[in-house]
C-alpha cells in the first residue's frame, strides 16, 4: 500500500469540503489530477472511499476510517517537522489556535502579543469559533490548541482552567433595568439588542439560547467588536450581552450599567484544551505552556 502525503492531505481536504473540486483547490491540484489520485487510492484499497452525488461526496465507512488515520499521520509529520527544524534553524513553526469570542477579545491579545514578541519565528493562526466547534476540532486534530467553555468539552481531551467567563447584560446608565441586580434571559427578548456579526461565537451562543425558548433576539444593529457593542449601548441604541471582563473595562469610560443574568449558561469557565500536550509540536507546546502559566 503506497500513499504519499499529498494523497492524504488531498483526502482530508475532500472530506472537509464535501467535494473533490473543493479538495483539489485546497490542495492546489488540478481537478483531473485530484480525481485520479482518489481513484488510485480506492483501487489500491479495493474499496470505495467516497459516495459521489450531484451535491458533492460523502465518506463511506472505509473513507471515515482512512480520514482518522490520515489526520494522525499528518499531525505526526507536522510534529516531526517542527521538532527537527528546532535543531537546524531554531524554533520555528505555525500554531493553530481556536478560541471563543470572550477569550479572543479580552484575554488573549496581550498574552499573544507578548508571546509573539518573545518568539519571532513562531506564527499563529487564530480563529473565533463557538465552544462546541472548538472542542470538536481539537478532538479531530484540526487545530493545536483550543480555548472553550468548560460545558462544551468532550471526553478524551486534556483540559486546564484558563479564565472565568461570566456573561452579563449591559444597558445604558438610565435604562429601567440598570438598577437591577440580576435578570432572566426571557425577560430581555422583547428589548432591542446590539450584537456582534453573524458567525461569531458569542452571537451563535446567544441565538441558540433564544431558540431554546422558542424566541429570537431583536437585533437593532450588529457591529464588529465588543468595544463597539458597548459604545452603541452607552449611546442608547439597545442592550447587549457581553463578557463581564469587557463590560467592566468599558464601564470605566462609558455610562453603562451591568446586570447579572440568572441563567446557568451565563456563568462559564474558560478551559485550555488539547488532544495530548505531550504530542504537541515544539512551537505549540511553547504556546501551551505560556497560556497555562
C-alpha positions in Angstrom: 0.0 0.0 0.0 1.6 3.3 -1.1 0.0 6.6 -0.1 2.1 9.7 -0.1 1.5 12.8 2.0 -0.1 14.6 -1.0 -2.7 11.8 -1.2 -3.5 12.0 2.5 -3.7 15.8 2.5 -6.0 15.8 -0.6 -8.3 13.2 1.0 -8.6 15.3 4.2 -9.4 18.4 2.1 -12.0 16.5 0.1 -13.6 15.2 3.4 -13.6 18.7 4.9 -15.1 20.5 1.8 -17.5 17.7 0.8 -16.3 17.8 -2.8 -13.4 16.7 -4.9 -13.3 20.1 -6.6 -13.0 21.9 -3.2 -10.4 19.4 -2.0 -8.4 19.9 -5.2 -8.5 23.7 -4.8 -7.2 23.5 -1.2 -4.5 21.0 -2.2 -3.5 23.2 -5.1 -4.1 20.4 -7.6 -5.8 20.2 -10.9 -9.3 18.6 -10.7 -8.3 15.8 -13.1 -5.1 15.1 -11.0 -7.1 15.1 -7.7 -9.8 12.7 -9.2 -7.1 10.4 -10.4 -5.4 10.3 -7.0 -8.7 9.5 -5.2 -9.5 6.7 -7.8 -6.0 5.4 -7.3 -6.4 5.2 -3.5 -9.7 3.3 -4.0 -8.2 0.9 -6.5 -5.2 0.2 -4.2 -7.5 -0.5 -1.2 -10.1 -2.3 -3.4 -12.9 -0.4 -1.5 -14.8 2.8 -2.3 -13.8 5.7 -0.1 -16.5 8.2 -1.3 -20.1 8.2 -2.3 -20.4 10.6 -5.2 -23.6 12.6 -5.8 -24.8 15.7 -7.6 -24.2 17.9 -4.5 -20.7 16.6 -3.7 -19.3 13.5 -2.0 -19.8 11.7 1.3 -17.4 9.4 3.1 -18.1 5.7 3.2 -17.2 3.8 6.4 -13.8 3.0 4.9 -13.4 6.6 4.0 -14.1 7.7 7.6 -11.6 5.2 8.8 -8.9 6.4 6.4 -9.6 10.1 7.4 -8.9 9.2 11.0 -5.6 7.7 10.1 -4.7 10.5 7.7 -5.2 13.1 10.4 -3.0 11.2 12.8 -0.3 10.7 10.2 -0.3 14.4 9.0 -0.3 15.6 12.6 2.7 13.4 13.3 4.5 14.7 10.2 3.9 18.3 11.3 5.2 17.5 14.8 8.3 15.9 13.3 9.0 18.9 11.1 8.5 21.3 14.0 10.9 19.4 16.2 13.6 18.8 13.6 13.5 22.4 12.4 14.2 23.4 16.0 17.6 21.8 15.7 18.5 23.2 12.3 17.0 26.7 12.2 15.9 27.4 15.7 12.3 27.1 17.0 10.1 27.8 14.0 6.6 26.9 13.1 2.9 27.8 13.0 0.3 27.1 15.7 -3.4 26.9 15.0 -5.5 28.3 17.9 -9.3 28.3 18.2 -10.9 30.5 20.8 -14.4 31.8 21.6 -15.3 35.5 21.4 -14.6 36.2 25.1 -11.1 34.7 25.1 -10.3 36.2 21.8 -11.3 39.8 22.7 -10.5 40.0 26.4 -7.9 37.5 27.5 -5.6 36.6 24.6 -4.5 39.9 22.9 -1.9 40.9 25.5 -0.8 37.3 26.2 -0.3 36.6 22.5 1.4 39.9 21.7 3.9 39.1 24.4 4.4 35.6 23.2 4.9 36.6 19.6 7.4 39.3 20.6 9.4 36.7 22.6 9.1 34.1 19.8 9.7 35.8 16.5 10.0 32.6 14.5 6.5 31.2 15.6 3.4 32.3 13.7 -0.2 31.9 14.9 -3.3 31.0 13.0 -6.1 32.4 15.3 -9.8 31.8 14.7 -13.0 32.7 16.5 -15.3 29.6 16.9 -18.2 28.6 19.2 -17.1 26.4 22.1 -18.7 23.1 20.8 -17.0 23.6 17.4 -13.7 24.2 19.2 -13.9 21.0 21.2 -14.8 19.0 18.1 -11.9 20.5 16.1 -9.4 19.7 18.8 -10.7 16.2 19.2 -10.4 15.7 15.4 -6.9 17.0 15.3 -7.8 20.0 13.1 -6.2 22.6 15.5 -3.4 22.5 18.0 -4.9 24.5 21.0 -8.4 25.5 21.9 -9.9 27.8 24.5 -13.6 27.0 25.1 -16.3 26.9 27.6 -16.0 24.0 30.1 -19.6 22.8 29.4 -18.8 22.2 25.7 -15.7 20.0 26.2 -16.0 16.3 25.1 -14.4 13.3 26.7 -10.9 12.4 25.8 -9.5 16.0 25.7 -6.8 17.2 28.0 -8.1 20.4 29.6 -6.9 23.0 32.1 -8.6 26.0 33.7 -7.9 29.3 31.9 -10.2 32.1 33.0 -13.7 32.7 34.4 -16.0 33.9 31.7 -19.3 35.2 33.1 -21.8 36.8 30.6 -23.7 39.9 31.8 -26.3 42.3 30.5 -25.2 45.8 29.8 -27.7 48.7 29.5 -27.4 52.5 29.2 -27.0 54.0 32.7 -30.6 55.4 32.7 -32.3 52.2 31.5 -35.2 50.8 33.5 -33.1 47.6 34.2 -30.0 49.5 35.2 -30.7 49.2 38.9 -31.5 45.5 38.9 -29.0 43.1 40.4 -30.0 40.3 38.0 -32.5 39.4 35.3 -33.7 36.3 33.4 -32.9 36.0 29.7 -36.5 35.5 28.6 -37.4 38.9 30.1 -34.9 40.5 27.7 -36.1 39.2 24.4 -38.6 42.0 23.9 -35.8 44.6 24.1 -33.7 45.9 21.2 -30.3 44.3 21.2 -26.9 45.4 19.9 -25.0 42.4 18.7 -21.8 41.1 17.0 -21.6 39.9 13.4 -23.2 36.6 12.4 -20.8 33.7 12.7 -19.0 35.0 15.8 -19.0 32.6 18.7 -20.9 34.8 21.2 -23.6 35.7 18.6 -24.2 32.0 17.9 -24.3 31.1 21.6 -27.0 33.8 22.3 -29.0 32.8 19.3 -29.0 29.2 20.5 -30.2 30.2 24.0 -33.0 32.3 22.5 -34.0 29.4 20.2 -34.3 27.1 23.2 -37.0 29.5 24.4 -38.7 29.5 21.0 -37.7 33.1 20.5 -35.3 35.4 18.6 -33.4 38.4 19.8 -34.5 41.7 18.3 -31.2 42.8 16.7 -31.3 46.6 16.2 -27.7 46.7 14.9 -24.7 44.5 14.5 -21.2 45.9 15.0 -17.7 44.5 14.5 -16.3 44.3 18.1 -17.2 44.2 21.8 -15.9 47.7 22.2 -18.3 48.9 19.5 -21.1 47.0 21.1 -20.5 48.8 24.4 -20.3 52.2 22.7 -23.7 51.6 21.0 -25.3 50.5 24.2 -24.0 53.6 26.0 -25.4 55.7 23.3 -28.9 54.3 23.9 -29.3 52.1 20.8 -30.2 49.0 22.8 -28.9 46.5 25.4 -26.3 43.7 24.9 -24.9 40.6 26.5 -21.2 40.6 26.7 -18.3 39.0 28.8 -18.1 40.7 32.2 -14.4 41.5 31.7 -15.3 43.6 28.6 -18.2 45.3 30.4 -16.1 46.3 33.4 -13.3 47.6 31.2 -15.7 49.7 29.1 -17.6 51.0 32.1 -14.6 52.9 33.1 -15.2 55.4 30.3 -18.8 54.9 29.3 -22.2 55.4 31.1 -23.0 51.7 31.3 -24.9 49.6 33.9 -24.0 45.9 34.4 -26.7 43.4 35.4 -26.1 39.7 36.1 -28.0 37.1 34.1 -29.7 34.5 36.2 -29.1 31.6 33.8 -26.7 28.7 34.3 -25.2 29.2 30.8 -24.2 32.7 31.7 -21.7 31.5 34.3 -18.9 29.9 32.3 -15.4 28.7 32.9 -12.9 29.0 30.0 -10.7 26.0 29.6 -7.5 25.5 27.7 -7.8 22.2 25.8 -5.6 20.0 23.6 -5.7 16.4 22.5 -2.4 15.5 24.3 0.1 18.1 25.4 2.9 15.5 25.2 2.3 15.2 21.5 2.2 18.9 20.6 4.9 20.3 18.2 7.6 22.3 20.0 6.1 25.7 18.9 2.6 24.6 20.1 4.0 23.2 23.3 5.7 26.5 24.0 2.5 28.4 23.5 0.5 25.9 25.5 2.9 26.3 28.5 2.7 30.1 28.2 -1.1 30.0 28.3 -1.2 27.6 31.2 1.1 29.8 33.2 
